[in-house]
Amino acid sequence: MIDMARNSRFNDAIPLHAQMSESVMKKIRQGELPVGSRLPGEAELMRIFGISRGTVRRSIKTLNEAGYVQTIQGKGTFVLTGLPGPSIGQKLVGIGEALSFSGKNMETSVISQSLSHGRSIVNPRATLDPEERILVLDRVRALDGIPVARLHNWVRADLAPGIEDTDFESTSLFHALDSFSAKKVTSGQRSFEAVTAPDEVAVSLAISPFSPLLFIRQTTFLDDGTPIEWSDVWMDSKQLAVTAVLSR
């Protein structure tokens, strides 16, 4: 039987479901719960952690969304990976939102943030009005102080007036879009590709040039089908595993 007991008392200031999730994530990262192992059932987890069934289920949902485990109906919940696994392969969440489930401390550094115009933007994925305002963002995301992702974003600022003044070191882009756009972000398209690190990206991620990276190209759409944001993201595959749960 896998020892799931926590090493210390729960902190009353932190929600119980979050503390259980962090406890399980830590054991997975440390190898105490190996890939392929099955977590105890709900009743056993309730007994181990001294929490309700609803709290256990919320914690398991968080672990699934973070990509650490997969719950298979009628069979149980199984460990998928020991790396943080953002669920960007199966749902429309921002990189920051996905990484926030990793159980590690996430930090964002803004390299540059500026307004430009459509006429000066080269974007093969869209036809831009020469006069429309485009917010150009360049950021690095780190987990526990280790850089894991470089993000380039182009946002149609006229569709989200005021977004250009956002502090993107403390606010996610998706949260800002939800706050400033009059229409709702409802869909997106992502492509995934294995690439070698460009020099500038390698420096920002503190890796060797030509190191293997996961490259993600994204377009985000409003509820009327209008594209509002495009992004290019480079992720260090040695630090992160992108997980998609599939069914047939």
NORRA-V820388 format. One record per backbone hydrogen bond with DSSP energy under -1.0 kcal/mol. CO is the residue of the C=O (numbers start at 0). NH is the residue of the N-H. E is the energy in kcal/mol with one decimal. If there is no record, write none. Layout:
# NORRA-V820388
CO	NH	E
CO	NH	E
This chain:
# NORRA-V820388
10	13	-1.9
14	18	-1.8
15	19	-2.4
16	20	-2.2
17	21	-2.4
18	22	-2.2
19	23	-2.4
20	24	-2.9
21	25	-2.5
22	26	-1.7
23	27	-2.1
24	28	-2.9
25	29	-2.1
26	31	-1.7
26	32	-1.6
27	30	-1.2
33	36	-2.2
36	78	-2.5
40	44	-2.4
41	45	-2.5
42	46	-1.8
43	47	-2.8
44	48	-2.5
45	49	-1.4
51	55	-2.0
52	56	-2.6
53	57	-2.0
54	58	-2.1
55	59	-2.5
56	60	-2.1
57	61	-1.9
58	62	-2.2
59	63	-2.2
60	64	-2.5
61	65	-2.1
62	67	-1.7
62	68	-1.2
63	66	-1.1
65	84	-1.2
67	79	-3.2
67	80	-1.0
69	77	-2.7
71	74	-2.6
71	75	-2.3
75	71	-3.2
76	38	-3.0
77	69	-2.3
78	35	-2.6
83	240	-2.7
85	242	-1.2
86	89	-1.7
86	90	-1.1
90	92	-1.4
93	97	-2.5
94	98	-2.7
95	99	-1.6
97	100	-1.3
98	101	-2.1
104	143	-3.1
106	141	-2.7
108	139	-2.3
111	137	-2.1
113	135	-3.2
115	133	-2.5
116	119	-2.0
117	120	-1.3
122	125	-1.7
128	131	-1.1
129	118	-1.9
131	117	-2.0
132	156	-1.1
133	115	-2.8
134	154	-2.6
135	113	-2.1
136	152	-2.4
137	110	-2.7
137	111	-1.6
138	150	-2.8
139	108	-2.6
140	147	-3.1
140	148	-1.7
141	106	-2.3
142	145	-2.1
145	142	-2.4
147	235	-2.6
148	140	-2.9
149	233	-2.6
150	138	-2.7
151	231	-2.4
152	136	-2.7
153	229	-2.3
154	134	-3.0
154	156	-1.5
155	158	-1.7
156	159	-1.3
159	162	-2.1
161	164	-1.6
162	165	-1.7
165	167	-1.1
166	169	-1.2
166	170	-1.2
171	175	-2.0
172	176	-2.7
173	177	-2.3
174	178	-1.7
175	179	-2.5
176	180	-2.2
183	222	-1.6
186	220	-3.0
188	218	-2.1
190	216	-2.0
192	214	-3.5
194	212	-3.2
196	209	-1.7
197	201	-2.9
198	202	-2.2
199	203	-1.8
200	204	-1.8
201	206	-2.5
207	210	-1.7
210	196	-1.9
212	194	-2.5
213	234	-2.7
214	192	-2.1
215	232	-2.6
216	190	-2.1
217	230	-2.3
218	188	-2.6
219	227	-2.7
219	228	-1.3
220	185	-1.7
220	186	-1.4
221	224	-2.2
225	221	-2.8
227	155	-2.5
228	219	-2.9
229	153	-2.7
230	217	-2.6
231	151	-2.9
232	215	-3.0
233	149	-2.4
234	213	-2.7
235	238	-1.6
235	239	-1.6
